[in-house]
Amino acid sequence: TATVTTTQSATPTATTTATPSETATATGTATVTTTESATATATASETATATATATETTTAMDTTTMTETTTGAVPASTVTVTQSIDTNETMTSALPMSTWTTTTSPPLTLTTVGESTTSGISSTTSTDTTSSTATTDFGTTMQTTQTPTTTTFLAASTTATTSPEWCERPELDYSLTWSAQGSNFFDAFDFLTSDYNHGAALYLPRDEALSAGVAEAHDTHAILRTGQQAGTDSWPKRESVKIQTKRSWKYFLMLMRYSHLPFGCSVWPALWTHAAGVAWPEGGEVDVLEYANDGPQQTSFHTGKSNRCKLDPQVANSCKPMPDTNNMGYDCVTEYPGKLGCAPNSLPLMPGEVWSREGGVVAVQWTSSFLKIFRIPDSELPSDVLGDEPQPDQWEQWLISYYPFAGSEAKSPGSCPNPEEVMAPQHLVLNINLCGDWAGKIWDTSGTCVNHVGPAYPSQCRAVDPLMEYDPQNDCCTQFVYDKNGTYGADTYLQQRAFFNISWVKVFQQAPQRVLGSEDPPIHI
């Protein structure tokens, strides 16, 4: 080990995957030309690790072999890192830490989630704990520590930059105008029997649903669940429930408190909004909760051409990084199968089982200029939520989706015309579908389902896309759900997983926008 005086100049060329700190030991005196660059995946909250080793050989007066070992937390999105070493820099003993310039696109925040699956969503996994220190080009030092993690769901491709000046947080005074809770919970809803998603769910009318036990109202909570096998061998079904509020609202704050959400193979639950009397999707639709099989939960928004809206990426990412997890470039116009609608979601996306396990409140705030969706875990519920005095401007830590209609139009004129009218008045809808256009179609890519439950794939069944063909007798998902002879244990499996347990649903509005007259008290039904 010796003191080394080295003259270096550098232009990046090597590839590593880390936020590095470097040490090296060399002997002799050499004039060295070094070029390095690194590409990794990353953010401010880092939850994955990687170790990269680069070996450089340089020749000058003496021949010196220098080995660098770089360890660090791999952040969650693409980061381009360029090392710059000043010419004529003198280094003694251990080589000092270099200066790094980092560009993050987007700087996404990752945390641990519980299960691994994909459905148009990529995933990363890591299990080691690593600490690293880096000096940025702003002269600051950043210490990062990575903790053990399991699979995290990421969008297949993302680009985002935050611009806080575009993030709207108005202080609005909300009052309760409607609620559904207690033993009369279902009096606030109509029971629907239609299924436009070609699923295996047989939605029951009210009296049949209550009699079959797929709808239960208790003093403290309401249950919506799947029921018994139904239909015929050529039309295989299972009992389920679909309800829609009798009322609709324009601009509101909706909160739903739950202790369990449906999840599992074949299950396709949803909490969404619907504009009655307007052809879909010209009246707009918000999917607040929606996922299928073991896939991750994400929100999405749908418009037609008459109410078209394309969110501006900079504005959509102004509160926090929110890539369009539908990969539609934030275009909300929907025309299946090619156009899926927009879906700005903060990462990581978490599977329904995680949402269910943690319980809590999901909230939707719709104003004349934007729509926000929040998820507040039960252990973190603030007093304003529990006391019916909600202050959503204070909920940014729980924000999971931001749809800035007016902000997008202001920044990019013509992108979202008439932002105040992008949605017609909306009903709230809750349902549990099974298989169909989504859960059935992706069965072969649902890792905890295919060849774990139901018939053997591909020897006994196929993953059928009902939009392309109707073949429930050969569809893996449908045959599992129908479970004609009880071979697959679907009754027990779904009874344990496929149900909503809802404490209450509440709608708040600003006083001038109330649906009821000012003399009418809030309704509790």
Secondary structure, 3 states (H helix, E strand, C coil): CCCCCEEEECCCCECCCCCCCCCCCCCCCEEEECCEEEEEEECCCCCCEEEEEEEEEEECCCEEEEEEEEEEECCCEEEEEEEECCCCCCCCCCCCCCEEEEEEECCCCCCCCCCCCCCCEEEECCCCCEEEEEEECCCCEEEEEECCCCCEEEECCCCCCCCHHHCCCCCCCEEEEEEEEHHHHHHHEEECCCCCCCCCEEECCHHHHHHHCCEEECCCCEEEECCCEEEECCEEEEEECEEEECCCECCEEEEEEEEECCCCCCEEEEEEEECCCCCCCCCCEEEEEECCCCCECCCEEEECCCCCCECCHHHHCCCCCCCECCCCCCECEEECCCEECECECCCCECEHHHHHHHCEEEEEEECCCCEEEEEEEHHHCCHHHHCCCCCHHHCHHHEEEEECHHHHHHHCCCCCCCHHHCCCCEEEEEEEEECHHHHCCCHHHCCCCCCCCCCCCCCCCECCCCCCCCCHHHEHHHHHHHCCCCCCCHHHHHHHHCEEEEEEEEEEEEHHHCCCCCCCCCEEC
